[in-house]
Amino acid sequence: MNKVYVYGLRPPVENEALVDQQIRLAHEYQNRLIEVERTRRTRVRQTLSEAGLAPYEAAAEQHWQAYSDLQAAAKKDNAAAHSRVETRAQEKEIKAAKKVATAATTELKAKRKEICARPEIAELLAQHDTSAELNAKAAYFGSGLYWGQRAIIDQAMELAKKSRTDPRFQRWTGEGAVAVQIQHGMTAEQAFGQDTRFRIDPIPAEAWDRRRDPAQRTRVRLRVGSVGRDPVWATWPAILHRPLPEGAQIMWAKVIRTRIEAHYRWELHLSLRLPDPAPSELPKVLAVDVGWRQLEDGGLRVAYWVGGKTGEICTPVEIIQGLRKCEDLQEIRDKAFNEIRDRLAVFLGVSQALTPAWLVEATEHLDQWKSEARLAALAVRWRDLRWDGDSTIYEALETWRKHDKHLWTWQENQREKSLRRRRDAYRVAAHDLAQHFGTLVLEDFDLTVHARRPKVEDDDKDERGRILRKQKSVAAAGELRLALVNAFTSAGGKVVKLDPADTTKICWLCGAKDAWDRAAEDAVERVCCECGTLVDQDENACRMLLARFEQQGAAQPSAEENQRSAGRWQKRKAKRSQNAPLDGAAG
């Protein structure tokens, strides 16, 4: 079992400049690898097009463009009439165009597979891959990057290569990480020793916060370079607010720098390999229906559970209020930004003859600006390039910049605080349930489907779609479900995912199926069409899950369910153990 322990750090007290340099070099190295990958993809596309794929690509693009044009026309008509106005003929035309475009895409994929199977094409594609590998190695050797940072960038690029879309160049924001990968692992005792890669050094009680346990006062030392064979350390003061678990092996040590408004936050991430927990002996089964619903008191229910008793998990009201405060602050910032931008535009129009050339060039498309940071950067640049007659507008711009920075700081810290509180609340709720139940039963479905933008055919429901997406962002039901899975697996419990079909439509008492779903009206309770029972819709879903679990006699989850609930590293470990007898390699 693998876990990541996160500890807060203070800014580095040793070799901070070297850490910043390594983060910058890692950013440049990543963009260089992105350039290599984009070049490889361009050459592959050119090779396939010249081999006969171009007509199929053009046909597919043409059909999808026709489908998009029909969608755009229908949406334009709906917007003009403020209602759904398309006829049945238009709906059929849109669906038919989509069907044709999908068929063209299927034909394109089949043709691409056929071309790639040709020996001469396969050889050319292999040459493109080899060239990309050589360019990637050359990028590293010329980067000046330490090997720890190279490893985390290479991992990120491996994921980017699997994406269907081309990787995008990353903008420099100051965020990044320094890391070391610890081969074969390191115990907690070794971390407090004299290892040359990563160390945790206790510091005297008088050197830091006396309110803390002396055992928690430490300095984290990470190797960020070498002089010959001697390590070059970077050091951060840290508080180890919880001890490392017994028997844990440290596989990675990462110090991550993230940006919160104008400041940086430092964190230590320790990737641990833990012994598998003993199987839970708790016989109780818990069914949880995860999904967000607006309650009458203004709160958000994120999950309902049934396991002998019933209960619900809601997003705390203070978190909802905190996130809404962020939206209010953003509205204030937007209004102030629009006012100062328009005022600056008026000044430039009136004083065009006296305006310096650099300002005219910098504000050429001022009316299209939407970024507070861009206008703030202009104010900072203006600070050193003053001229006679600019006092009024410059002072107004500088006043706006300072006030906007204050609001930005408030907004970002408020958002960060609210998100951390929400995550902590979900983890506590999940841990409490895992201490009383041995098996967790969940619905096996994608939560994001219920928050996607509606199709053009359902344009009249767009307002409801906006509300649902806003509620989704506040509730973060996926984060709660992940917390539940992690809590049960850590406690040795089982996680079973079952088919969610009709769990809210079939009455758990009489078995009657009602096609009417009150969720469309934001109601929580429903009345059975046969027995007339008034029941909470989410409670009904949980009891249906329990009934299906009992019908299957699933005392143990299936191998497929275990595979779906397992994490990335568990899946890799299982795959290695399956391949071990075949090639004789160690697992």
PyMOL commands that set and color helices and strands:
alter all, ss='L'
color gray80, all
select helices_A, chain A and resi 16-81+88-116+119-141+147-161+188-191+205-207+214-216+317-350+357-362+366-368+372-382+391-434+447-451+456-475+477-490+518-521+537-552+559-565+568-583
alter helices_A, ss='H'
color red, helices_A
select strands_A, chain A and resi 2-9+176-186+198-202+217-227+230-239+249-260+263-273+285-294+300-306+310-315+439-443+494-498+525-527+534-536
alter strands_A, ss='S'
color yellow, strands_A
deselect
rebuild
show_as cartoon
